Amino acid sequence: MGTEAMLGLMQDWPMTVNRFLEHAARWHGQREVVSRSASGAIERTTYTALRDRAKRVSNALLASGLRPGDRVATLAMNGAAHLAVWYAIQSIGAVCHTMNPRMAAAQLAFVLEHADDRMLFADAAFAPLVREITAAGVGELRVVFLEALDEFCGTQSAECVWGDFAEHSAAGLCYTSGTTGDPKGVLYSHRSNFLHTLMVLQSDGLGITVRDCVMPVVPMYHANAWGITFAAPAVGAKLILPGARLDGESLYELIETEGVTLTAGVPTVWSSLLKFMAAAKRQPVTLKRVFVGGAACPERLIRQFADFGIEALHAWGMTEMSPVGTVGTLTPEVSTLPFQEQIPLRAKQGRAPLLVDMKIVDAAGLALPHDGVAVGTLRVKGPCTVRGYFRDPAQALDAEGFFDTGDIATIDALGYMQIVDRAKDMIKSGGEWISSLAIENEAAMHPQVAAAVAIGVPHPEWGERPLLLVIARDSAAADAAEILEFLKTRLVKWQVPDRIEFVTQLPLGPTGKVDKRALRARYAD
């Protein structure tokens, strides 16, 4: 008898992302996709109409000479026209490069040149930024504003062959924010995006179903909108695209009028929504789950949503992971606990779903125990995790194929991972490491604190000491001494900041996170 492995007799069905929108159009064709335009007008379409529009864009792209593997950039907020272009590019084998409008014009010019983009589709609201970028000299680049998308399509047919290529072909390109140097390109494949979508759809992922009305507040330019603009059509969920108006009142209006059941975004967005709800004494009827990522989710936010009958679930990931890495769904052991006892676990970043593996390692690269105490560098691997950066020959993996996230973390016996800090944001004082994130989380519990950021500043004796920058809820009532006394009851003595400074705003980086590097430079003296 031979020893050759038997091969399965199943159909070869390449996992390409065009299948999501084609499935939605075929089986959920009249389900709505709702957008808010820059003017505030509500625009409605269906999955069938969206597919047809996307195929007309595909034909127009092919007619312009675009070929498989060519890169096409977008500079736009979440909307149906952007989504049509997104699918139109990827479904013919070209690469959709979503650009972050929060980046400086010089950085955007850099990534356009690095990606060698053939075209740029942009919201008209970004026209001044587009002029800045093109003035920097980015070679030949055709610019199409999304408001003129139908003019670009002309009389093109809605019949177009999609997905006639291998599933390992490149599909999307997203650059990191470049906070520690030039932005780096993460090149997703159709297969990786497809598998990531199946992971997001897991009950212990985001758990999106056909019964949901989903509103991704996280932008499409931020790591594929956390996979939601693939996942919603994959199951035929109603999709709400909120555009540029992300204040609490505008989001609440969409939640109520459209019946949103699930949404996802960063903590600052949810703080704005909660502030509006509390002031207006309004409570959403349909909203059941809010996913919080992009930054640490304060305990206060989890409690406030719970007061409105809404479950806030922490999630964590990276551009390099497509991006979902962990989700804070509850295990049976945790779900039976009283809510108060669940809070410490809900505040962690969550557990790894299928297709994500992770470990924490010490300085020598040796694996550390999952006991919730050992602190180490977090490394990850899986079919949706990067193995190297675009046009960078260096490999980004260790000997076992794990990617170094740059985060310092713990993992407990139930599998809950908690980010202690970014490695570059840890504060080293007198030879001991202090987590800036731990200080911020405790400070956020004080009723006078609207936002808090801890950074390390030089100290002649201890090397570094923590400085806490606070945006007060009421500047007239803010009392630094009172907040410091509060922190002394919640932190080890040497972790308590030496001083507090009140500020009215904090600098934000391209992804909407506080730019601690800028703050460290500002307060270095």
C-alpha positions, -999 to +999 in steps of 0.1 A: +000+000+000+012+035-009+017+061+018+004+090-003-020+112+015-056+110+003-070+142-012-105+154-005-130+155-033-145+189-027-150+217-051-123+244-056-141+276-046-116+304-042-122+326-012-123+361-028-140+390-012-164+398-041-184+368-029-196+388+001-214+414-019-226+389-046-241+368-018-258+398-003-272+408-036-284+373-045-300+363-012-306+396+007-309+419-023-335+444-008-317+447+025-308+484+030-274+501+030-280+536+045-254+564+043-252+599+058-237+623+033-214+653+041-245+676+039-263+654+065-287+640+040-297+603+044-291+582+013-306+547+008-296+519-015-298+481-014-273+453-017-285+446-052-281+482-063-248+485-046-235+454-064-246+468-097-230+502-091-198+485-080-197+464-112-201+496-133-172+511-114-152+479-121-159+482-158-149+518-158-116+509-140-109+482-166-117+506-194-091+531-179-064+504-182-064+491-146-050+456-143-048+429-116-023+439-089-025+476-096-031+498-066-060+523-063-062+546-033-093+559-015-095+589+008-131+589+021-154+584+051-179+555+055-205+558+027-221+537+000-201+553-028-169+545-010-181+509-004-190+505-041-155+516-050-140+493-024-156+462-038-151+474-074-114+476-070-108+443-051-133+422-072-113+426-104-080+417-087-067+452-081-057+464-047-077+489-026-054+512-007-075+530+020-057+562+031-062+578+065-072+615+061-059+622+096-023+617+084-003+648+073-003+656+036+035+647+035+028+613+050-001+607+025+022+617-004+048+592+009+023+563+010+009+571-024+044+570-038+053+539-019+022+521-030+026+534-066-011+541-067-027+545-102-058+564-091-073+581-061-110+582-052-118+609-026-147+626-009-150+661-022-147+673+014-110+663+012-103+683-019-080+708-001-060+678+013-059+662-022-044+695-035-018+694-008-009+658-015-006+663-053+014+695-049+040+674-031+046+656-064+033+621-065+037+613-102+009+607-125-023+602-105-059+604-117-082+618-090-119+610-090-142+626-064-169+602-052-196+628-058-188+624-095-186+586-094-216+580-117-200+604-142-168+584-141-189+552-148-207+568-177-227+542-196-207+512-183-226+479-179-235+463-146-223+430-160-187+423-150-167+391-142-156+393-106-132+370-087-114+354-117-081+351-098-064+331-070-075+336-034-039+344-024-040+375-046-035+408-029-068+426-021-062+455+003-034+477+014-034+497+047-005+516+061+003+519+098+001+554+113+039+559+112+042+571+148+077+556+151+090+563+116+077+560+081+043+543+077+045+506+069+022+489+044+002+458+054-009+439+023-040+418+028-049+388+006-084+378-005-079+346+015-069+364+047-098+389+044-122+360+038-110+340+068-110+372+090-146+377+080-155+342+091-137+349+124-156+382+129-189+364+123-183+338+150-206+341+180-175+347+201-163+373+176-186+402+168-215+377+162-231+396+134-263+379+119-289+387+093-311+400+121-287+428+129-286+464+119-249+472+120-232+506+122-194+507+119-184+540+134-148+528+130-138+542+095-132+520+065-097+535+063-089+520+097-080+484+091-110+475+069-135+490+094-126+461+117-139+437+089-175+449+093-179+460+057-171+425+047-191+408+074-224+427+072-230+418+035-217+383+041-248+376+062-271+402+047-273+425+078-286+460+073-257+483+071-255+519+083-226+541+072-225+573+093-201+594+072-182+622+089-208+632+115-196+612+145-208+634+174-230+618+200-263+634+188-258+625+152-249+589+160-279+586+184-302+599+156-290+571+133-292+545+160-328+554+167-342+561+132-325+530+116-328+505+145-291+499+150-285+468+171-247+466+170-220+492+165-182+495+169-158+523+174-132+540+197-138+551+233-139+588+225-169+583+202-188+564+229-180+590+255-197+615+232-227+593+227-231+586+264-228+623+272-256+631+248-278+603+261-274+614+297-280+651+290-310+644+267-323+617+290-326+594+259-322+556+257-318+536+225-346+510+220-328+487+197-291+490+205-278+459+224-240+457+218-212+482+215-177+470+206-149+492+219-114+491+205-086+513+193-077+523+228-083+509+263-120+508+274-124+525+307-144+507+334-166+538+336-177+534+300-187+497+306-208+507+336-225+536+319-235+515+289-248+488+313-270+515+330-287+519+296-291+482+292-263+480+265-234+455+266-200+471+260-175+445+248-138+452+247-119+442+216-083+445+206-063+442+174-039+457+149-037+467+113-012+439+110-039+414+122-066+424+097-073+437+125-092+417+151-071+399+177-092+394+208-128+400+218-141+403+253-170+378+251-177+360+284-169+324+293-194+304+312-174+309+344-175+347+340-211+351+327-225+335+359-207+360+382-225+391+395-219+421+372-196+438+397-173+408+397-173+406+359-160+442+355-122+434+360-125+407+332-147+428+310-121+456+312-094+433+298-089+431+260-105+397+256-099+362+244-084+349+211-110+336+187-102+307+163-075+317+137-056+337+163-028+323+185-008+343+210+018+341+237+037+364+260+075+362+262+102+375+285+133+395+273+150+363+262+120+353+241+109+325+264+072+319+268+056+330+301+027+314+320-009+323+315-015+331+351-027+367+349+005+378+368+034+373+344+040+403+322+057+400+288+058+411+252+027+400+233+033+380+201+006+367+177+003+344+147-024+332+123-036+333+087-049+369+091-016+381+106+011+398+086+044+380+079+062+410+065+055+446+053+049+457+017+081+463-002+102+456+029+124+425+025+128+420+063+107+393+079+086+404+109+083+370+126+103+351+153+115+315+149+081+301+157+063+324+132+049+348+158+047+386+152+058+410+179+029+434+186+050+459+206+025+455+234+032+444+270+005+421+283-007+394+307-028+364+299-049+348+326-059+312+332-093+318+314-075+331+283-083+368+289-055+390+276-048+424+291-026+450+276-005+465+303+010+492+280+026+498+247+063+490+251+072+525+241+048+541+266+060+522+297+075+545+323+108+534+339+112+549+373+141+539+396+146+506+377+109+497+380+084+497+351+051+517+356+022+512+332+009+545+319-024+526+310-029+515+346-026+551+359-050+563+332-076+537+340-076+545+377-077+583+370-107+578+347-127+565+377-125+599+395-157+620+389-138+651+380-118+634+352-132+635+317-099+622+301-065+614+314-031+606+299+000+595+318+035+600+303+070+596+316+091+628+320+128+630+329+138+630+365+173+637+379+171+609+405+147+583+393+153+585+355+116+590+347+085+599+368+049+598+357+031+631+348-007+629+345-024+653+321-061+657+328-091+672+310-115+681+337-153+677+336-156+710+353-125+732+353-138+753+381-141+723+404-109+705+393-086+699+422-052+682+415-046+674+451-079+656+455-072+635+424-037+626+436-052+615+470-077+594+451-049+577+431-030+570+463-058+547+474-057+528+441-021+526+431+012+515+447+029+546+462+058+548+436+033+545+407+014+576+418+022+606+395+044+633+409+020+660+396-011+666+376-015+693+349-049+703+336-052+707+299-081+716+276-072+692+248-048+664+239-030+659+206-043+630+185-024+609+161-037+597+127-057+568+141-074+591+167-053+579+196-035+604+219-001+612+205+021+604+236+053+609+216+043+645+210+034+650+247+067+635+258+085+660+236+064+689+249+070+681+285+106+668+282+119+699+301 
